[in-house]
Amino acid sequence: MKIRLKELRKEKKLSLNALRLILEEKYNIKVSNSQLMYYENGIRSPRSVEIWEALAGYFEVSEAYLLGYDIGTKPTYDISGNIMPPKELQGYDYTVLDINQDIPETLNEVSRLKYCAIKLNKENEAPLFTGFRAIITDHDREIVIDPISLETLINAFGRTDALTKHGYQSGSLEQFRDFIIYIDSRKREDKEILENILSDWLAILNIDKQHVNISYFDKERAEPNKVKLKK
């Protein structure tokens, strides 16, 4: 991400001092030349979001554009009101693909493994892919989600033609992304992104989400966390 403040300032042929005076006279905001320079170079962020709002208003652009976000990506703030930079996969929408990709081996009489393939879409960008696998037990009443490694994901889908009709270029391993990173990136825009993906996946599998308990395996804690789906 590159903040576009310097780019916009130079387009208007303004010096730092001139921009400082505009903020003070037009918006009653007092900053120093050095502070503006720090903002331009991403060294520091303003303590108040009003500064970004004023700058975006003056240059007649969205805050998202000013801050280097892709157009349409909403900026997010931390608890102190500071702008949080976008993460790698922020802004990518998803589609859960209806692909039947099972593990050949049966775990036992009541347990099975299923994969979920997810296409990630962003305007003017090549599609990306992520996914997970799950242990489904107790007649579809218990599910444990395993995010799996990129290597496992690539082995499951990268060597088949299941994704080619969805924009995957055979052998293009850079089109795969880690599921945990995707969820972490999108939570800034959609706090229920994991729950929404799981709901779409269960619908494809014809599993009633009202009668299933789902756990998400957290590898950092080495234990499953319960996932609550909207009924």
DOVO-406974 format. One record per residue: residue in one letter; x, y, z of N, C-alpha, C in turn; residue number from 1. Coordinates in Angstrom, 1 decimal, m for minus. Atoms other than C-alpha are relative to their C-alpha. Layout:
 r    n.X    n.Y    n.Z   ca.X   ca.Y   ca.Z    c.X    c.Y    c.Z   k
 A      X      Y      Z      X      Y      Z      X      Y      Z NUM
...
END
This chain:
 r    n.X    n.Y    n.Z   ca.X   ca.Y   ca.Z    c.X    c.Y    c.Z   k
 M    0.8   m1.2    0.0    0.0    0.0    0.0    0.9    1.2    0.0   1
 K   m0.7   m1.3    0.1    1.3    3.5   m0.9   m1.0    1.1    0.1   2
 I    0.8   m1.2   m0.2   m0.3    6.6    0.5    0.2    1.0   m1.2   3
 R   m0.1   m0.8    1.2   m1.2    8.9   m2.4    0.0    1.5    0.3   4
 L    0.1   m1.4   m0.4   m1.0   12.2   m0.4    1.1    0.8   m0.8   5
 K   m1.0   m0.8    0.7    2.3   13.3   m2.0   m0.3    0.1   m1.5   6
 E    0.4    0.0    1.4    1.1   12.3   m5.5   m1.1    1.1   m0.2   7
 L    1.1   m1.0    0.1   m2.1   14.4   m5.0    0.5    1.4    0.2   8
 R   m0.5   m1.3   m0.3   m0.2   17.3   m3.5    0.8    0.6   m1.2   9
 K   m0.8   m0.5    1.1    2.2   17.5   m6.4   m0.8    0.2   m1.3  10
 E    0.9   m0.3    1.2   m0.6   17.3   m9.0   m0.5    1.4    0.1  11
 K    0.5   m1.3   m0.2   m1.9   20.5   m7.5    1.2    1.0    0.1  12
 K   m1.2   m0.8   m0.1    1.7   21.9   m7.4    0.0    0.8    1.4  13
 L    0.0   m0.5   m1.4    1.4   22.5   m3.6    1.3   m0.4    0.7  14
 S   m1.1    0.4   m0.9    4.3   22.7   m1.2   m0.6   m0.5    1.3  15
 L    0.4    0.5   m1.3    4.1   21.1    2.2   m0.6    1.2    0.8  16
 N    0.5   m1.2   m0.7    3.7   24.6    3.7   m1.3    0.5   m0.5  17
 A    1.3   m0.4    0.6    0.9   25.5    1.3   m1.1   m0.9    0.5  18
 L    1.1    0.9   m0.4   m1.0   22.4    2.2   m0.3    0.1    1.5  19
 R    0.2   m0.3   m1.4   m0.4   23.1    5.9   m0.9    1.2    0.2  20
 L    0.8   m1.2   m0.1   m1.9   26.5    5.5   m1.5   m0.2   m0.4  21
 I    1.3    0.3    0.4   m4.9   25.1    3.6   m0.8   m0.7    1.1  22
 L    0.7    0.7   m1.1   m5.7   22.7    6.4   m0.3    0.9    1.2  23
 E    0.3   m0.9   m1.1   m5.4   25.4    9.0   m1.1    1.0   m0.3  24
 E    0.9   m1.1    0.3   m7.4   28.1    7.2   m1.4   m0.6   m0.4  25
 K    1.3    0.5    0.5  m10.1   25.9    5.6   m0.6   m1.0    0.9  26
 Y    0.6    1.0   m0.8  m10.5   23.1    8.1    0.3    0.1    1.5  27
 N   m0.4   m0.3   m1.4   m9.1   24.6   11.3    0.8   m1.2    0.6  28
 I   m0.8    1.1   m0.5   m6.6   21.8   11.6    1.5    0.4   m0.1  29
 K   m1.3   m0.5   m0.1   m3.1   22.6   12.7    1.0   m1.2    0.0  30
 V   m1.0    1.0    0.0   m0.2   20.4   11.7    1.3    0.7   m0.5  31
 S   m1.3   m0.6    0.5    3.5   21.1   10.9    0.3   m0.6   m1.3  32
 N   m0.5    0.5    1.3    5.3   20.6    7.6    0.6   m1.4    0.2  33
 S   m0.7    1.3   m0.2    7.3   17.7    9.1   m1.1   m1.0    0.3  34
 Q    1.0    1.0   m0.3    4.1   16.0   10.3   m0.6   m0.4   m1.4  35
 L    0.5    0.3    1.4    2.7   16.2    6.7    0.9   m0.9   m0.7  36
 M   m1.0    0.8    0.7    5.9   14.8    5.4    0.0   m1.5    0.5  37
 Y    0.1    1.4   m0.6    5.7   11.8    7.9   m1.3   m0.7   m0.5  38
 Y    1.2    0.6    0.4    2.1   11.2    6.8    0.1   m0.5   m1.5  39
 E   m0.2    0.4    1.4    3.1   11.2    3.1    0.8   m1.2   m0.2  40
 N   m0.9    1.1    0.2    5.8    8.7    3.6   m0.3   m1.2    0.9  41
 G    0.5    1.2   m0.8    3.8    6.4    5.9    0.8   m0.2    1.3  42
 I   m0.8    0.2   m1.2    6.2    7.0    8.8   m0.9    0.1    1.3  43
 R    1.0   m0.2   m1.1    3.4    8.2   11.1   m1.4    0.2   m0.5  44
 S    1.4   m0.3    0.4   m0.3    8.4   11.1   m0.6    1.0    0.9  45
 P    0.6   m1.1   m0.8   m2.4   11.3   12.3   m0.8   m0.6    1.2  46
 R    0.7    0.5   m1.2   m3.9   10.9   15.8   m1.5    0.1   m0.2  47
 S    1.4   m0.2    0.2   m7.2   12.1   14.5   m0.4   m0.3   m1.5  48
 V    0.4    0.4    1.4   m9.1   10.6   11.5   m0.5    1.2   m0.7  49
 E    0.5   m1.3    0.7  m10.4   14.2   10.8    1.0    0.5   m1.0  50
 I   m1.0   m0.5    0.9   m7.1   15.0    9.2   m0.1   m0.7   m1.4  51
 W    0.2    0.7    1.2   m7.5   12.2    6.6   m1.3    0.4   m0.7  52
 E    1.3   m0.5    0.6  m11.1   13.3    6.1    0.1    1.3   m0.7  53
 A   m0.2   m1.4    0.6  m10.1   16.9    5.5    0.9   m0.1   m1.3  54
 L   m0.9    0.1    1.1   m7.3   15.9    3.1   m0.8   m0.6   m1.2  55
 A    0.8    0.6    1.1   m9.6   13.6    1.1   m1.1    0.9   m0.5  56
 G    0.9   m1.0    0.4  m12.2   16.3    1.0    0.6    1.1   m0.9  57
 Y   m0.6   m1.0    0.8   m9.8   18.9   m0.3    0.4   m0.5   m1.4  58
 F   m0.4    0.5    1.3   m8.4   16.7   m3.0   m1.1   m0.7   m0.8  59
 E    1.2    0.6    0.6  m11.9   15.4   m3.8    0.2   m1.5   m0.4  60
 V   m0.2    1.5    0.2  m11.0   11.7   m3.5   m0.6   m0.7    1.3  61
 S    0.4    0.7   m1.1  m12.2    9.0   m1.2    1.2   m0.2    1.0  62
 E   m1.1    0.3   m0.9  m10.3    8.3    2.0    0.8   m1.3   m0.4  63
 A   m0.6    1.2    0.4   m9.7    4.8    0.7    1.1    0.2   m1.1  64
 Y   m1.0   m0.2    1.1   m8.0    6.1   m2.5    1.2    0.8    0.6  65
 L   m1.1   m0.8   m0.6   m6.0    8.7   m0.5    1.0   m0.9    0.7  66
 L   m0.9    0.9   m0.9   m4.6    5.9    1.8    0.6   m1.1   m0.8  67
 G   m0.6    1.0    0.8   m3.6    3.7   m1.1   m0.8   m1.3   m0.2  68
 Y    0.8    1.2    0.2   m6.4    1.2   m0.9   m0.6   m0.1   m1.4  69
 D    0.7    0.1    1.3   m8.0   m0.2   m4.0   m1.3    0.6    0.2  70
 I    1.3   m0.7    0.0  m11.1    1.7   m4.9   m1.1   m1.0    0.5  71
 G    1.1    0.9   m0.5  m14.1    0.2   m3.0    0.4   m0.7    1.3  72
 T   m0.4    0.6   m1.2  m12.1   m1.1   m0.1   m0.1    1.0    1.1  73
 K    0.3   m0.9   m1.1  m13.2    0.5    3.1    1.1    0.0    1.0  74
 P   m1.0   m0.1   m1.0  m10.5    1.7    5.5   m0.5   m0.5    1.4  75
 T    0.4    0.4   m1.3  m10.6    0.3    9.0    1.0    0.7    1.0  76
 Y   m0.7   m0.7   m1.0   m9.4    1.8   12.3    0.3   m0.8    1.2  77
 D   m0.2    0.7   m1.2   m7.8    0.5   15.4   m0.7    0.7    1.2  78
 I    0.8   m0.6   m1.2   m9.1    1.3   19.0    0.4    1.4    0.3  79
 S   m0.4   m1.4   m0.2   m7.1    4.6   19.0   m0.5    0.9   m1.2  80
 G    0.4   m0.8    1.2   m8.7    5.7   15.7    1.0    0.2   m1.1  81
 N   m1.0   m0.1    1.1   m5.6    5.2   13.6   m0.4   m0.9   m1.1  82
 I    0.2    0.8    1.2   m5.9    3.9   10.1    0.8   m1.3    0.0  83
 M   m0.7    1.3    0.1   m5.0    0.2    9.8    0.3   m0.3   m1.4  84
 P   m0.3    0.3    1.4   m3.2   m0.7    6.6   m0.7   m1.3   m0.5  85
 P    0.7    1.2    0.5   m5.0   m3.3    4.3    0.9   m1.2    0.1  86
 K   m0.7    1.3    0.1   m3.9   m6.9    4.5    0.0   m0.5   m1.4  87
 E   m0.3    0.5    1.3   m2.8   m9.0    1.7   m1.3   m0.3   m0.9  88
 L    1.2    0.5    0.7   m6.3  m10.4    0.7   m1.2    0.8    0.3  89
 Q    1.1   m0.9   m0.3   m8.4   m7.5    1.9   m0.6    0.4   m1.4  90
 G    0.7   m0.5    1.2  m11.0   m6.6   m0.8   m0.4   m1.2   m0.9  91
 Y    0.3    1.1    0.9  m11.2  m10.1   m2.3   m1.3   m0.7    0.5  92
 D    1.3    0.7   m0.3  m14.8  m11.5   m2.4    0.3   m1.5   m0.3  93
 Y   m0.2    1.5    0.1  m15.3  m15.3   m2.4   m1.2   m0.7   m0.6  94
 T    1.0    0.9    0.5  m17.2  m18.0   m4.1    0.4   m1.4    0.4  95
 V   m0.3    1.4   m0.3  m17.4  m21.5   m2.6   m0.4   m0.8   m1.2  96
 L    0.2    0.8    1.2  m17.1  m23.9   m5.5   m0.6   m1.3    0.3  97
 D    0.7    1.3   m0.1  m19.3  m26.9   m5.9    0.9   m1.1   m0.7  98
 I   m1.0    1.0    0.5  m16.4  m29.4   m6.4    0.0   m1.2    1.0  99
 N    0.0    1.2   m0.8  m16.6  m32.9   m5.1    1.4   m0.6    0.1 100
 Q   m1.3    0.4   m0.2  m13.1  m33.5   m3.8    0.2   m0.7    1.3 101
 D   m0.1    0.8   m1.2  m12.9  m36.3   m1.3    1.3   m0.7    0.1 102
 I   m1.2    0.9   m0.2  m10.1  m38.2    0.3   m0.5   m1.4   m0.2 103
 P    0.4    1.4    0.3  m10.2  m41.8   m1.0   m0.3   m0.8    1.2 104
 E    0.1    0.8   m1.2   m9.7  m43.3    2.4   m1.2    0.4    0.9 105
 T    1.0   m0.3   m1.0  m12.6  m43.6    4.8    0.6   m0.1    1.4 106
 L   m0.6    0.0   m1.3  m11.6  m42.7    8.3   m0.5   m1.1    0.9 107
 N    0.7    1.1   m0.7  m14.1  m45.1    9.9   m1.4    0.0   m0.5 108
 E    1.4    0.2    0.5  m17.7  m46.1    9.6   m0.8    1.2    0.0 109
 V    0.9   m1.2   m0.2  m19.1  m42.7   10.7    0.8    1.3   m0.3 110
 S   m0.8   m1.2    0.2  m16.3  m40.3    9.7    0.5    0.0   m1.5 111
 R   m0.5   m0.2    1.4  m15.2  m38.9    6.3    0.7    1.4   m0.1 112
 L   m0.7   m1.2    0.3  m12.9  m36.2    4.9   m0.6    0.7   m1.2 113
 K    0.5   m0.7    1.2  m14.2  m33.5    2.6    0.9    1.3   m0.1 114
 Y   m0.7   m1.2    0.3  m12.4  m30.6    0.9   m1.0    1.1   m0.4 115
 C    0.7   m1.2    0.4  m13.7  m27.1    0.3    0.9    0.9   m0.8 116
 A   m0.8   m0.9    0.9  m12.4  m25.1   m2.7   m0.7    1.4   m0.1 117
 I    0.6   m1.4    0.0  m12.9  m21.3   m2.6    0.7    0.8   m1.1 118
 K   m0.5   m0.9    1.0  m12.4  m18.9   m5.5    0.0    1.4    0.6 119
 L   m0.1   m1.4   m0.5  m11.2  m15.4   m4.5    0.0    1.0   m1.2 120
 N    0.2   m0.9    1.1  m12.3  m12.6   m6.8    0.2    1.5    0.4 121
 K   m0.2   m1.4   m0.2  m11.2   m9.0   m7.1    0.1    0.7   m1.4 122
 E    0.0   m0.7    1.3  m11.8   m6.5   m9.9    1.3    0.2   m0.6 123
 N   m1.2   m0.2    0.8   m9.1   m6.4  m12.5    1.2   m0.8    0.5 124
 E   m1.0    0.8   m0.5   m7.2   m9.1  m10.7   m0.3   m1.5   m0.5 125
 A    0.2    1.4    0.3   m6.6  m12.8  m11.7   m0.6   m0.7    1.2 126
 P    0.6    0.7   m1.1   m8.6  m15.2   m9.6    1.0   m0.7    0.8 127
 L   m0.8    0.8   m0.9   m7.0  m16.8   m6.6   m0.8   m1.1    0.6 128
 F    0.7    1.2   m0.5   m7.9  m20.0   m4.8    0.5   m0.3    1.4 129
 T   m0.4    0.4   m1.3   m7.9  m21.1   m1.2   m1.0   m1.1    0.4 130
 G    0.9    1.1   m0.4   m9.7  m23.8    0.9    0.4   m0.6    1.3 131
 F   m0.2    0.7   m1.2   m9.8  m26.2    3.7   m0.5   m1.4   m0.1 132
 R    0.6    1.3   m0.1  m10.6  m29.8    4.6   m0.7   m0.1    1.3 133
 A    0.8    0.1   m1.2  m13.0  m31.0    7.2   m0.2   m1.5    0.3 134
 I    0.4    1.3   m0.5  m13.6  m34.1    9.3   m1.5    0.0    0.3 135
 I    1.4    0.0   m0.2  m17.3  m34.9    9.2   m0.4   m1.3    0.7 136
 T    0.3    1.2   m0.8  m18.6  m37.3   11.8   m1.4    0.0    0.5 137
 D    1.3    0.1   m0.7  m21.7  m38.5   13.7   m1.1    0.3   m0.9 138
 H    1.2   m0.2    0.9  m24.0  m38.6   10.7   m0.2    1.5   m0.4 139
 D    0.0   m1.4    0.4  m23.1  m35.0    9.6   m0.4    0.9    1.1 140
 R    0.4   m0.9   m1.1  m23.7  m33.6   13.1    1.2    0.6    0.7 141
 E   m1.3   m0.6   m0.5  m20.0  m32.9   14.0    1.0    0.2   m1.1 142
 I   m1.0   m0.4    1.0  m17.5  m31.1   11.8    1.1    0.7    0.6 143
 V   m1.2   m0.7   m0.4  m14.0  m30.1   12.5    0.7    0.5   m1.2 144
 I   m0.6   m0.6    1.1  m12.5  m27.6   10.1    1.5    0.0    0.2 145
 D   m1.4   m0.1    0.0   m8.8  m28.0    9.3    0.5    0.9   m1.1 146
 P   m0.4   m1.0    1.0   m7.3  m25.0    7.5    1.1   m0.6   m1.0 147
 I   m1.1    0.6    0.7   m4.4  m27.2    6.1    1.0    0.9   m0.6 148
 S   m1.1   m0.8    0.5   m1.2  m26.1    4.6   m0.2    0.3   m1.5 149
 L    0.1   m0.3    1.4   m0.7  m24.5    1.2    0.4   m1.2   m0.9 150
 E   m0.4    1.2    0.7    1.1  m27.6    0.1   m1.1   m1.1   m0.2 151
 T    1.1    0.9    0.0   m1.8  m29.8    1.0   m1.1    0.4   m0.9 152
 L    1.0   m0.6    0.9   m4.2  m27.5   m0.8    0.4   m0.1   m1.5 153
 I   m0.5    0.1    1.3   m2.1  m27.5   m3.9    0.0   m1.4   m0.5 154
 N    0.0    1.4    0.4   m1.8  m31.3   m3.9   m1.5   m0.4   m0.2 155
 A    1.4    0.4    0.2   m5.6  m31.6   m3.6   m0.6    0.6   m1.3 156
 F    0.6   m0.6    1.2   m6.5  m29.2   m6.4    0.9    0.4   m1.1 157
 G   m0.9   m0.5    1.0   m3.5  m28.0   m8.2    0.4   m1.0   m1.1 158
 R   m0.4    1.1    1.0   m2.8  m31.3  m10.0   m1.2   m0.6   m0.7 159
 T    1.2    0.4    0.7   m6.4  m31.7  m11.3   m0.5    1.1   m0.9 160
 D    0.6   m1.0    0.8   m8.5  m29.9  m13.8   m1.2    0.6    0.5 161
 A    1.2   m0.5   m0.7  m11.2  m29.1  m11.3   m0.2    1.5    0.0 162
 L    0.1   m1.5   m0.1  m10.3  m25.4  m11.1    0.2    0.7   m1.3 163
 T   m0.3   m0.7    1.3   m9.4  m24.7  m14.7   m1.1    0.8   m0.5 164
 K    1.2   m0.7    0.6  m12.9  m23.7  m15.7   m0.4    1.2    0.9 165
 H    0.3   m1.2   m0.9  m12.9  m21.2  m12.8    1.2    1.0   m0.1 166
 G   m1.0   m1.0    0.2   m9.8  m19.4  m14.0    1.4   m0.4    0.4 167
 Y   m1.4    0.5   m0.4   m6.9  m21.5  m12.7    0.8   m0.4   m1.2 168
 Q   m0.9    0.3    1.1   m4.0  m21.7  m15.0    0.9   m1.2    0.5 169
 S   m0.7    1.2   m0.5   m2.5  m25.2  m14.7    1.5    0.3    0.2 170
 G   m1.4   m0.2   m0.4    0.8  m25.1  m12.9    0.3    1.3    0.6 171
 S   m0.2   m1.3   m0.6    0.3  m21.6  m11.6   m0.3    0.0    1.5 172
 L    0.2    0.2   m1.5    0.9  m22.3   m7.9   m0.1    1.3    0.7 173
 E    0.2   m1.3   m0.7    1.0  m18.5   m7.1   m1.4    0.4    0.1 174
 Q    1.5   m0.3   m0.2   m2.8  m18.5   m7.5   m0.6   m0.6    1.2 175
 F    0.6    0.6   m1.3   m3.2  m20.4   m4.2    0.4    0.9    1.1 176
 R   m0.2   m0.8   m1.2   m3.5  m18.6   m0.9   m0.4   m0.8    1.2 177
 D    0.2    0.7   m1.3   m3.5  m19.7    2.7   m1.4    0.4    0.5 178
 F    1.4   m0.3   m0.4   m7.1  m20.0    4.1    0.0    0.9    1.3 179
 I   m0.1   m0.8   m1.2   m6.1  m18.5    7.5    0.3    1.4   m0.3 180
 I   m0.3   m1.3    0.4   m4.6  m15.5    5.9   m1.2    0.7   m0.7 181
 Y    1.2   m0.6    0.6   m7.7  m14.9    3.8   m1.0    0.4    1.1 182
 I    1.0   m0.3   m1.1  m10.0  m15.1    6.9    0.5    1.2    0.8 183
 D   m0.5   m1.1   m0.8   m7.7  m12.8    8.8   m0.1    1.3   m0.7 184
 S    0.1   m1.2    0.8   m7.6  m10.3    6.0   m1.4    0.5   m0.1 185
 R    1.4   m0.5    0.2  m11.3  m10.2    5.4   m0.8    0.3    1.2 186
 K    0.8   m0.3   m1.2  m12.4  m10.0    9.0   m0.1    1.5    0.3 187
 R    0.0   m1.5   m0.1  m11.6   m6.3    8.8   m1.3    0.6   m0.7 188
 E    1.1   m0.5    0.8  m14.4   m5.9    6.2   m1.3   m0.8    0.4 189
 D    1.2    0.9   m0.3  m16.7   m8.8    7.3    0.3   m0.9    1.2 190
 K   m0.4    0.7   m1.2  m16.5  m10.0   10.9   m0.6   m1.5    0.0 191
 E    0.6    1.3    0.1  m18.6  m13.0    9.9    0.4   m0.8   m1.2 192
 I   m0.4    0.7    1.2  m16.6  m14.1    6.9    0.1   m1.5    0.1 193
 L   m0.1    1.4   m0.2  m15.8  m17.5    8.3   m1.3   m0.7    0.0 194
 E    1.4    0.6   m0.2  m19.4  m18.2    9.3   m0.7    0.0   m1.4 195
 N    0.7   m0.1    1.2  m20.6  m17.1    5.9    0.5   m1.0   m1.0 196
 I   m0.6    1.0    0.9  m18.2  m19.3    4.0   m0.5   m1.4    0.4 197
 L    0.4    1.3   m0.4  m19.1  m22.3    6.1   m1.5   m0.3   m0.3 198
 S    1.4    0.2    0.3  m22.8  m21.7    5.6   m0.2   m0.3   m1.5 199
 D    0.0    0.3    1.5  m22.3  m21.6    1.8    0.4   m1.4   m0.3 200
 W   m0.5    1.3    0.3  m20.3  m24.8    1.9   m0.9   m1.1    0.5 201
 L    0.9    0.9   m0.5  m22.8  m26.6    4.1   m1.2   m0.2   m1.0 202
 A    1.1    0.1    0.9  m25.5  m25.7    1.6    0.3   m0.8   m1.2 203
 I   m0.5    0.8    1.1  m23.5  m27.3   m1.2   m0.1   m1.5    0.4 204
 L    0.0    1.4   m0.5  m23.2  m30.5    0.9   m1.3   m0.5    0.4 205
 N    1.4    0.3   m0.5  m26.9  m30.4    1.8    0.1   m0.5    1.4 206
 I   m0.1    0.2   m1.5  m26.0  m30.4    5.5   m0.8    1.1    0.7 207
 D    0.8   m1.0   m0.7  m28.5  m28.7    7.7    0.8    0.7    1.1 208
 K   m0.9   m0.7   m0.9  m26.5  m26.0    9.6   m0.7    0.1    1.4 209
 Q    0.7   m0.1   m1.2  m29.2  m26.0   12.3    0.3   m1.2    0.9 210
 H   m0.1    1.2   m0.8  m28.3  m29.5   13.4    1.5   m0.5   m0.1 211
 V   m1.4    0.4    0.1  m24.5  m29.5   13.2    0.9    0.9    0.9 212
 N   m1.0   m0.7   m0.8  m21.7  m28.5   15.6    1.3    0.1   m0.8 213
 I   m1.2   m0.3    0.8  m18.7  m26.9   13.9    1.1    0.5    0.9 214
 S   m1.2   m0.5   m0.6  m15.2  m26.4   15.3    1.0    0.3   m1.0 215
 Y   m1.0   m0.5    0.9  m12.4  m24.5   13.7    1.3   m0.3    0.7 216
 F   m1.2    0.4   m0.7   m9.0  m26.0   14.5    1.0    1.1   m0.1 217
 D   m1.0   m1.0   m0.1   m6.6  m23.3   15.7    1.3   m0.6    0.2 218
 K   m1.3    0.7   m0.2   m3.1  m24.5   15.1    0.9    0.7    1.0 219
 E   m0.8   m0.7   m1.0   m1.6  m21.8   17.3   m0.3   m0.5    1.4 220
 R    0.4    0.5   m1.4   m3.5  m23.1   20.3   m0.1   m1.5    0.0 221
 A    0.1    1.5    0.1   m3.7  m26.7   19.0   m1.2   m0.5    0.6 222
 E    1.3    0.4   m0.5   m7.3  m26.9   19.9   m1.1    0.6   m0.9 223
 P    1.1   m0.5    0.9  m10.7  m26.5   18.1   m0.8    1.1    0.7 224
 N    0.9   m1.0   m0.5  m12.8  m23.4   18.6   m1.3   m0.1   m0.6 225
 K    1.3    0.1    0.5  m16.5  m23.5   18.3   m0.4    1.2   m1.0 226
 V    0.5   m1.0    0.9  m18.1  m21.7   15.3   m1.5    0.0    0.1 227
 K    1.5   m0.2   m0.1  m21.6  m20.3   15.7   m0.5    0.5   m1.3 228
 L    0.6   m0.4    1.3  m23.6  m20.1   12.5   m1.4    0.6    0.3 229
 K    1.4   m0.5   m0.1  m26.7  m18.0   12.1   m1.0   m1.0   m0.4 230
 K    1.1    1.0    0.3  m29.8  m20.1   12.1   m0.9    0.5   m1.1 231
END
